[in-house]
């Protein structure tokens, strides 16, 4: 599967849980974590084929999202004040509103 196809598949898989913008934001958080691709890298590499292992990682993330687990807990990281923090279910997820 190509990255561009993965984006559509990811968003379609979450259509019942998230609006399109939020699903797309979660997709970009996921590719940043799993593939180290930001939005620009995604656009430059959207024709790149995923390996079976990479696709399996995305499927695992989707399975947790579908049961309502926050993406920060799935990926075990959250950004706050431009810094990446390791998080798990024993800590609260830093919220952007508290940066102000």
Secondary structure, 3 states (H helix, E strand, C coil): CEHHHHHHHHHHHCCCCCCHHHHHHHHHHHHHHHHCCCHHHHHHCCCCECCHHHHHHHHHHHHHHHCCCCHHHHHCEEEECCEEEECCCCCCCCCHHHHC
